[in-house]
Amino acid sequence: QGSVDCPNLEFEYGDADGHGAELAELYSYTEEPELGHNRRCFEEDFHSQVPHRRWLELDRAQQKAYVMRLLDGLEVVNRDKRLRVARAILYLAQGVFGDCDNEGDVLHWSRHNSFLLYQLGTFSAFLELLNMEIENSQACSSALRKPAISLADSTELRYLRGRREGAGPAPGPERPHACPPRCAARVLLSVMYLLVENIRLERETDPPEWKTCRDTFRTELSEPQSFVALAQRSGIGSEPVPVPSPPGFPVHAEEPFALLLFTMVTKFCSGHAPHFPMKKVLLLLWKVLLFTLGGFEALQAMKVRRREELGLPALPEDSIQVVRGMRAASPPTCTIELVEQQQQQQQQQQQQKRGHRGRRPLMKQDSLDIYNERDPFKSDEGGVDEEENDDVDGGMEGELDLMERDAILPAMPAPRLPMERVSFPKGLPWAPKVRQKDIEHFLEASRNKFIGFTLGQDTETLIGLPRPIHESVKTLKQHKYVSISDVQIKNEEELEKCPMSLGEEEVQETPCEVLYRAMLYNLPQYMIALLKILLAAAPTSKAKTDSINILADVLPEEMPITVLQSMKLGIDVNRHKEIIVKSISALLLLLLKHFKLNHIYQFEYVSQHLVFANCIPLILKFFNQNIMSYITAKNSISVLDYPHCTVCDLPELTAESLEAGDNNQFCWRNLFSCINLLRILNKLTKWKHSRTMMLVVFKSAPILKRALKVKQAMMQLYVLKLLKIQTKYLGRQWRKSNMKTMSAIYQKVRHRMNDDWAYGNDIDARPWDFQAEECTLRANIEAFNSRRYDKAQDSEFAPVDNCLQSVLGQRLELPEDFHYSYELWLEREVFSQPIRWEELLQCQ
């Protein structure tokens, strides 16, 4: 369960792992023989076209000419030949490792060839092949009448379409490979992933044409236009870029590329395409979003620029740099160590009582109980059993970090310290923030107390209030923080209130806006599908017969027969699931952060559907495990990782070498996934009382406290944030028993002035209507989506008669004089009177 001696994890959080590691995770260990197969497909064709030469010896013009011949081969009708050409192109994207001497050369030529392939229109050609694969997937699945269960099902799909049309006899069991394979989705996705990942990577030594190519590729991936048309418009200098388009291939336009991948995810989860290699789809989807929308540092720069455009003050700090500068606190003790400590302390107290009768032993008491071994609120009687461990403080224990220690030293009584004292940096890591609502609530309570009446939302009038209240309001206003979301909500209220006078809103066509508009009507299905796959890949999930099969592209055609093969497959399966969790957690976090910056109601729409799909209990279920074992898991075989396995002689694998794993202190992808899931949970629950109560109802406190055993500052920070928002709901006894955790929250989490997180005395009496809170939010989201994206009606403000008592739909008998005076009435009461639309809308 973890130990106090858990070392500090030297982990640097970022957009992704190293370049080599990200490329290696594309392939499972079961796919290792296919690397040689790709090489043979390339060399057989290359030596027939360019005899007695190597790829590295060709100049750029010769390389372009050969690639063009390969692209022409994608237009042939024969599926076997088309797949061999696709494998030859995949070998080029993999770095022609047969001609390289070390891993660095493989990665270098992989990038070089990726830019060359893209500039000649390879991505567009493979996109059309992938479109054809998706459209034929449903017919193939219904003809197969069984889910894909092995690697062969996702590589060499049987010629089912021709069989259903009577083109040939069905292959018998004695001839399993008799029918010709078609271009497999795995090969296509592998080429596209390598192009995206290699072009996405920026280096200072890149030539200028590569930077131009990167910008063009980013635009093509994000714009809702046809890839073929865009590739034909783009070129290298004055050279046109020919794009092969096989006859009869459909062209899917008017949608960003990420939407196509989301469609593959939903088809996979619905059972229409069980043979899709879902790990590759999710990895490619994550990298496309990272490439087109931008990573975490780009998000921070966009946030700064957006605040400048809105006239808001600059950010008080760069959150990424602050978190990177924080240090982890000591991990909590486990039950056995806690019992032993209490027994030792009881024995020491008994010895002191015997030796100093009549004298009470002195107890060292700090203001925040940081340095004490035990909590002063606990009684001295008895030990702690397993069931009570959840109420015993398992929070930050032991010494303080040097960076944060001086923040609490001024509050302590003058200690007896040596004359020479080390000076520590002062202050807490975060600048405190105050919302406008906090100032309004503070003034409302103060006026009720001292004056007896309130002034609504007036925060300027302080007449009749004591001088300390004036100083408090001044301090609150100094730390007031107006977020971009606050401005967006206010603008949305004004647009809903005065639609005629304000007119239509000017919406900037950013990649995020284009993606949201494309995802809008199927967004609930996308979120449900992602959570289904996340549930199937979670280590705490049990296999069910009706669950989706995410192992189709990792299980071999022939199951292992030896212990060594079984161990290798077990490592491969666990690694496969970890990569799926990593990609889903990263892409969900990217979507939430970008949508929140683009518009708060876009973020709330995604968040609400995640909550409705039980994302909160799913993440808590994920963390309800031995999280320390998950982070330090050794589910990797470094000698089989790409590109090491392509240029080095593989040693003989033994059971001992497989059990030992690598020499890394922790698994980067697992720690990355845990932090991402904690950040997602924070975003879903922040300022949402109903969702915070879900954390309480699902008893998340002991689960989150166990996650504090991981000695990594960023992960501890987001765990403490989740504990802070529910502390007031956990009761006074829980707070007494977890004072060290409370102190850690005070040290590491941002302070919100006037926030009653640490006590919440009247919380039980507060009338929270959680269902109404979610319903109000949903109504605001629907109004936003309807106003901005619902263009079904010819007129946006078409009259609608929703009143059941209205006379507009009834035939009434009118007096005869009405017909004579009607025109006079219209002139006097309608035409000559100005229409005040705002007042009219307010009366509804």
N, C-alpha and C positions, 0 to 999 in steps of 0.2 A: 504493500500500500504506500510505499514511500518512506523516506527516512529523513532525519534532521541533517544527515550528512550528504544529502542530495546536492551535487555540484551545480554551480551556476551554468546555465546553458548559454553558450556563446552563439546566439541566434540573431540574425539580422533580418527583420521582416522587410519584404519588398513585393514588387509586382509578381515576380516569378523566381524560380530557382535559377542556377547557372545554365548557360546555353547548352552545354553538353548533357546536363541532367534532364532538361526539358525535352531534348530530342530522344534521349534514351527511354523516357517513359512512354513514348509513342508505341514502342514495340513490347510485346510480351515475350517471355523466354521461349514460349512454344513456337513463336515465329522465327526463331533463329535460323532454321534451315532455309527459310525463304530468302535470306540475304544472299546466300550462294546462288539460289535459283534466279534472282534478279540479275546477278552478275553474269551468269551464263547467257541469259536472254540478251543482255547488252553486247557481250563480247562476240557472240555468234553473228549478230547483225553488224557490229562495228567492223570486225575483221573482214567481212565480206564487202563492205563499202570502202573502208580505208585500210588496206592491208599493210602489215609491217609498221604500223604506227601506234602510238599510245595517245589517249585523250589529252594528257598533259602536254604533249608535244605539238598539238595543233594550235594554229593562231586563231584569233577571234572569228575571222571570216570563215575558216574551215569548220569551226565548232558550230557556228550559226547554220551553215549549210547542212551539216549532219542532223542537227535538231529539226530543221525544216523537213528533212526526209522522214524522220521519226513521226512528226506530227501528221504527215501525209498518210502514214500507216494506220492512224486512228480512224481513217475513213473507210477502211475495208469492211466488207460485210462479215467475213469469217470471224467469229468470236474468239477463237483460239489465237489467231494472229493479232487481233486487236489487244488481247490481254498480254501477249508477249511484248508488244510495243509499249504498252503502259508500264510493264515491269522494267523495260530498258530505260524509260524516262525516270522511273522511281530510282533506279541505280544511279543515274546522273545526279538526282536531287540528294541522294545519300552520300555523295562525295567521291564517287569512283574509287572506293577504298582499295580495290585491287591494285591500283597504281601508286598508292600512298605508303609511307613508311611508319608514320606515327599518327596518333589521334588528332594532333593539331592540324596536320595536313588534310585529314578527312573533313574536319569542320570548316577549314578554309575553302576547300573545293566544293563543299556542300553549299556554302553561301554564294560562291562565284557562279556555280551552275544554276542556283535558284534564281538569281537575278537574270541570267541569260535566258532561262526557260520562261520566266514571266514576260520579259521584253518581247519574246517571239509569240506570245499569245497562248502559252500552254495552259494557264489557269482557266481561261475562257473555254478552251476545248474540253478540259476535264470537267468543268462545270456542266456542260451540255451532256456529257456522258453520265454524270451523277444525276441530272434531271431525269434521264431515261431510266436509270436504275430505280429511282424513287417511284416513277409512274408504273413500272412493271412489277414493283414489289408486292402489291396487293394480289395481283393475279398469280404470281409465283407462290405466295403464301397459301392461298386457298387451294391451289393444285397440290401443294406438298402435304397439306393437312396435318402437319406436325411442326412444333417449334424447332428452331435451329439449336442444336445441342453441342456442336463441335466447331472447330476451326474451319473444317472443310465446307460447312454450310455457308459460311460468310465469305469464302474465297472462291470456290468453284460452284456457282449456283447452277443447278441442273437446267437443262433446256426444256423447262416446263411449258413455256408459252407455245413453242412449236409443237409440243406433244399434245397440248389441249386442242390445237388447230388441226391435228391429224398429220403433222409433217413427218412423223417418224414413230417407230415403236418405242414403248417405254423401256428404259434400261433395266435389265434384270439384275438380280443380286449377284450373279456371277461376273457382271461387267459394270462395276460401280462407277468407272470413269469413262464409260463409252461415249457419253454425250459431250459435245464441245462446251467448255465453260464460257461464260460471258464476262465482260469487264467487271471485276469484283469491286464492291464498294470499299473494301479495305485498301486496295491498291490506290484507288482514286483519292480517298481521304488522306492516305499517307503522303501522296505527292502534294496535295493542297496544303496539308499541315506544314510540311517542310518549307514550302514557298512562303507561307504566312509567317512562320517563326523566324526564318532566316532573313526575310526582308524587314520584318518588324524590328530586329535587333539593330541598334545604332552604335556605330563606332567612329571615333575621330578620324581614323585612317580611310574611311570610305571615300571613293571618288565622287565628284559632284554629280555624275549621271545616276549614281545609286541613290543619292538623296532625292533627286527629282523623281526617280522611279518609285521610291517609297511613298512620297506624297501622292503620286498618281494612283498607286495601288490602294492607299488608304481611302481616297475619294471613291474609287470604284467599288470598294467593299461596302461603303456606307450609303451611297446614293441608290435610290430606287429606280435604277435604269438597267437596260440590258447590258450584260457584260460583253457580248459580241460587239455591240455598237460602240461601247466605250473603248474596247481594245483596238478597234479599227480607227478610231479617232486619235488614239495615242500613238506615239512613235519615238524612236531614238534619233534625235536630230531631225533630219528631213526624210529618214527612211520610213516608209509605211510598214505597218505590222500586219502581215497576213494572218488571218484566223481561220483555221480549218473548221468547217461546220458540216458534219456528216449529213447526208440527205435524210430528210424526214425527222430530224431531231427537233424537239420543241424548244422554243426560246421563251424563258420565263422572265418577263420584264416587270417593271413597276414594283419591285420589292427589294429591300436590302438582302445581302447574302445571308446574314444571320437568321433571317426568317425562314430560309430554306432548311437550315440546320434545326431550328425549333420544330419545323414540320416533321423532320426525321425522328426527333425525340418523341413527339406525340404518336406517330405511326408505330414506333417501336413499342410504346407502352400500351397502345390499344390492341396489339396483337396482329396488326396488318403487315408488319415487317419485322418479325422476330430475329431475322438473320442480320440486321444492321449491326455493325461493330460499334456499340454504343460508347465505349471508352474513347475511340478515335473521334466520334462525332462530338462528344462533350469537350474533349481537349481542343478541337478545332473551333468550336463555338466560343469557348473561353478566350482563346487567343485572338479570334476575330473581334470580339468585344473589347479586349484589351488594346488591340491595334487601332480600331476605329474610334472608340470613345476616349481612350486615354487611361493611363494608370493612376496611382495614388498621388504622385507628385504633380502630374498634369492636372488632376482634380483640384489640388491645392492652388495651383496657379490660376485655374479657371475661376475658383471661388474668390480669390483676391481681385481678379479683373472684374467679375460680376459686381462685387461690392463697390468698386470704384464707379462703375456705370450707374449704380443706383444711388450714389451719393452717401453711402454708409461709411462709418469709420473703419479704419484698417483693422485687421484681425489682431488680437492682443499677442498671439504667438503662433508659431508654426507647430501644429499638433504633431506632425510626423517627427520633427526634430526633438520635441519635448519627450515623446515616448521613447525615442532611441537613446536619449540621455538618462533615462531613469534606470535604476538598479533594482534587481529583485531583492525582496526581503526573504528572511529565513523561512523555509517551508514548515508546515505544521507537523506536530508529532503524531505518531500513530497511537493506537490504543495501548499496546503493550508498553511502549516507552512512557506514556503518560501515567500508567498505573505504577510503573517502577519509580518514576519521579515522585509521585505522591507518597508511596511507601517509604522512600528514603527521607522525605521531608518530615513525615510523621515520626520516624525513628529519631531524627535529629531533634525534633521538638520535645519528644519524651526524654531524651538524654539531657537537654537543657533544663527541663523542669526538675529532673533529679539533682543536677549539679547546682542549680541556683534556685533553691526553694524560697518562696516568698518574693522572688523577683520575676517580673514578666519579661519574656524575651523581646528584645527590640526587633521590629520588623521594618525593613527598608520599604519606603512608600514613595512612589513617584506619582506625579499628577495624572499621568495617562496609563500607569501600570504597564509600561513598556518593558522595563528591565526585570520585572518580577518573574520568577519561575511559575508562580501560580497566580490565580485570579483572587483578589481580596474579597470578592463577593461570594466566593464559594465557602462552604463549611469545611471544617477539617475532618469530618467524620466520613469513614468508609472510602472505598475505592470507586473506580469507574468501570462499569461493565460495558459490553459491546453495544447494548441497546441505548445506553445513555451517551454514547460517544457523539451523537449528532448534536446534543445540547452542550457538550463540553467544547471549550474554545479550541478549534483547530486552525485558527487564523495565523496571522503573522506573529511568529514567536522568536525571541532571541534579540540579538543586537539590532540597532537601527543602522541604516545606511548612512555613510558619511555625508551624502548630498542632502539628506532630509533631517538629520539629527538636530541641527541647530534651530529648526522650526519650533521645537517644543521645549528646548532648554530654557528660554526666558520665562516660561510658565512654571518652572520647577523652583523649589526653595534653593537657596544658595548652597551648593554642595561643597564639600571639603575636597577641593581639587588641587593638584600641584600648581606652583606659581606659573610655570610655562604651560600655556594652554594652546592647543591647536585651534585656529579659527576656521570655522566651517561656513560655507555659503548660506546666506540667510534667505528666508522666504520659502513658500510652497511652490511646487512645480508649475501650477496652473494659476492664471489670473482669475479671480472670482468674477462671476457673471450674475446679472440681475435682469429679469424680464420686466416688461411693462406691467404685466399682471401682478407681479410681486409688489411693485410700488403702489399700485391701486389697492391691493388687499391690505397693505400695511397702513395706508392713510385711512381706509374705511374703518379698520379696527380702532385706530387712534381717535378718529372723529367720534365714533360711537362711544368711546370711553370718556373723552374729555369734553365733548360738546353736546352729544346726544343726537346728532343727525349727520347725514352724509351728503356729499356733493357729487355723487356719481363717479365718473371717470376723470374728474378734475384732479390733476397732480401738481398744480401750481399754487393754489390757494392754501396757505398755512396759518391763516388768522385764527387765533384762539388756541393754538396748540403750543405746548411748552417748548422751551429752547432745545432740550435733548431730542425732541421729535424733529425739529428743524435740522439738527445736525445729522440725524439718522437718514432723513430724506435726502440730504445733500450727499451723504456717503453712498446711498443706494443709486442715485442718479450718476455718480461718478463711475460706477461699475455697470451701468445699464448697457445691455447688449441687444441690439436689434438684428435679428437674423434675416437672411434672404427670404426664408420661408414666411416670416411675419409680413414682409412687404408684399409677397405674392398673394397671401391670404387676403390682405387688405385690398389689393387691386381687384381680386376676384369678387369680393363683396361689392365693390363699387360698380363693376361691370354687370353684375346681376341686378343691382339696384337701379342703375341708370343705363340701360342698354341702348336707348335711342340717342341720347345726348353724347355719350362717349364713343359710340360707333363700334366698329369691329376692332379687335385687338390685333396688333402686328406681331406675328409669331415668327421668330427667327428660325430658319431652316438649318438647325444644327444636326449632326449625326444622331444625337440622342433623341431629338424631336422626330426625326424620320423613323427611327426604330420604334418609338412608342406608338406612333400612328399606325405603323404596319402591324404591331403586336396587339393592338387594342382589343379587337373583337374576339380573339382567341387566347387572350392572355390568361384567363383562369385555367384553360386546358394546359398551357405551357407550364404554369407553376405546379399544377397537380402532377404532371408527368415528371418534372424534375424531382419533386419530393418523393414520388414513388421509387425512382431509381436510387435516390439517397437512402431511403429506408432499406432497400434491398442490399445496398453496399455497406450499411452500418455494421460494425462488428458485433453489436448487441442484438441484431435481428436474427431470429430463428428462421430456417428455411421452411417455406410453406409450399404446398403443391400448387396453389393458385397464384403464387407470386411470379413476377416477371423474371426471365432468365437473363442475367447480365453477364454470364460466363460463356456466351456463344463464341466469342472470338479469343478465348484463352484455353478452352478445353481441347486437347488433341483428338485426332480422329481415332486413335487407338489408346485406350486407357492404360496407365502404367501397370507394370507387372512386378517390378522390384521395389524394395524399400527406398532406394535412392531416387528412383523416378517419382515415387509418391511424395517424397520430401520436396523435390524440386517443383512438382506441380502444386503442392500446398503453398510453397513460398510464392509461386507465380500467381495463384488465385488471390492470396491475401494482398499482394502488391497491386494486382488489378483492381481490387475493391478500394484500396487506399487512393489510387490515382483518380478513380471516379469521384470519391468524396472530395478530393482536392479540387477537381475541376468544377464540380457543382457549387461548392462553397464559395469559390473565387468568383464565378460568374454571377451568382446571386448577389454577392456583396457589391460587385461592380454595377449591376443593374440598379440596386437600391441607392447607391451613392450618386450615380449620374442622374437618375430620375429625380432625386431630391434636389439636386442643384438646378436641373432644368425647370421643374415646377413641383411644388410640394404635393399637389394632388395626384400627380403621376406616381410619385413615391408612395402616397397613401393608398392608391389603388392596388399597386403591387403588394404592399404590406398587408392590406386587408385580405387579399386572396391567399396569401401565404398563411395568415392566421386562421382563416376558414378551413384551410387544408391541413390543419394540425401541425404546422411547422414548429410551434413552441414546444409541445410535448415530444416531438421527434428529436429536436436538438437536445432536450434534457435526457431523453433515452440514450442518445449517443454518448453523453458524458457520464451516464450511469454505468461506468465500467472502471477497471483499473487504468486510469488515464495515464499514469506514469509508464505502465507497460506498453500502452499504445504508442506513446511518443518515442520510447526507446526501442520500438520493434525493429527487428533485423530482417525484414521481408525483402531482401535484395541479394542478388548474387553479382558482385561487382565485376567478375571476370566475364560475365555474359551480357553486361550492359553495352549498348552501342555508344560510342564507336570502338570501345576497347576490344570487343570480340571480333572486329573486322580486321584488325592489323596485328593482333597479338596471338601467339599460340596458346590455345586454351589448355590449362592444366587439367589433370584428371580430378573430377569432382568426387569428394568423399562425404560420408555422413557427418564427419567432424567439421569439415570446412563449411558445409551448409548450415549446421547448427551455430557455428561461430559468427556467421554473417560478416558484415563489414566492421571497420574499426571506428566508425563515427559515434560521437557521444549521444546523438539522437537522430531521429528520422526527420529530415527537413520538411517533407511534404505533410507528415502527420501533425507536426507542431503548427505549420502554416494552416492546415485545415481547421485545427482546434481554435486558433485565433480568429479565423474567418467566421466560424459558426458562432463564437461568442459575440463578435461584432454584429452579426445579423440579428442575434437575439436582443442585443442592446437597442438596435434600430427599431425593432418591432415593438418594444415595450416602453421606449422613452416617452415620458409625459402621457402615457396611456394607462389610466388607473385600472381599467377592465383587464388589460393584458398583464399588468403587474399582479393582479389578483390570480391570474392563471399560474404565474410562477409560484405563488403561495399555495394554491390549491394542489398543484402537482408536487409539492414538497421539494422545491428545487434547492433550498438552502443547504442541506447536507450534501447534495450532489455537487453544488458549486464549491463548497468548502473543501471537498476532496480534491477538486481541481487546483486548489491553491498549493498543493504539494509540488507542482511543477515550478521550479525556481527560474522563471523567466518573467521579466518585468512587464512586458506587454500583455501577456496572458493573464498575469495576476491583476493588472489594472482593469481589464474588462470583466473579470470575475467579480472584483470588488464593486464595480459599478452596478452589476446585477444584484449584488447583495444589498447595496445601499438603497436602491429604489424600493425594496420590499422590507427593509428593516422595521419600518413603523408598523407594518402589518403582522410582524412575528411575535409581538408581545414583549412585556417587560422582562419576563424571566429569561427569554432567549437573549435579550440584550445584556442582561447581567452575566450570563454564562459565556458570552462571546466578546468580552471587552477588548481583547487584543485584536480581534478582527475589526471592531469598531474603530480602534486607534489606527489600524492600517488604512481603513477607508478615509479617515481624516487626513492622513499623510499623503495619500496617492491620488485620490479622486478630487476633481474640481469642486470648489466650494460654491454653493448657491446660497446667498444671503437670505435670511428668514426662512430657510428650509428646515422643516421639523423632522428630518429623516432620523435623527438620533433619539427622538423621544416619542412624538406622536401620541400625546396623552389622550386626546379626544377622538382618536381615529375611529373607534367603534361607533361613535354617535354620528358620524358624518354620513349623510344620506346619498351615497353614490348609486346612481342608476346606471349600471354598466351597459345594459342593453340599449338604453336611450343614447348613451355616448357613442356607441358603434353605429347606431341608426342615423344619428345626426351627421356623423362623418361620412357615412355612405351616401346620404342625400347630397352633401356638398360635392362629393366626388362625381356623382351622376350628373349633377347640374353642370359641373366643369366639363365633363366629357361631352355632354349633349351640346353645350354652347360652342365648344371649340371644334368638335369632330363630327357631329351629327349633321350632315349636309343632305339628308334624304329629301327634306321638303324643299320646294322651290323657294319659299320665302322663310327666312329664319324666324320672323315675328308674325307668322300666320295666325289669325284669330282662332281661338279654341274656346268652345262653350262646354265647360266642365261642370257647371252648376245644375243639379237635378231640378231645382225650382225655377230655372230660367224660363222666360216667356218667348225666347227666340225660336224655339222649336215647336211652338203651339200656334194654332190658328185662333185669333181673337176677333170678336165682332166690334168694330169701331163705329162711333157715331158718324152721321153724315157730315156734320160741320167740320169734322177732323180733316176730311179730304180737301176742303176749301182753305183751311188755315195751315195745312201742313207745310206748304212752301214758305209761308211767312215765319213759321216756327223754326224751320231749318235755317233761314237767313239770320234770324235774331239769336237763336240759341246755339247754333253749330258753326256756321261759316264765319260769323263776326266775332266769335270768341276764340282766343288762343288756347291751344291744348297744352296743359302742363302734364307732360308724360310721367315725370317722377312722382307727382302726387297721385296720379291715376294708378300707377303700379303699387304704390304704398297702400292704397285702399283695398287691394285685392286680398 
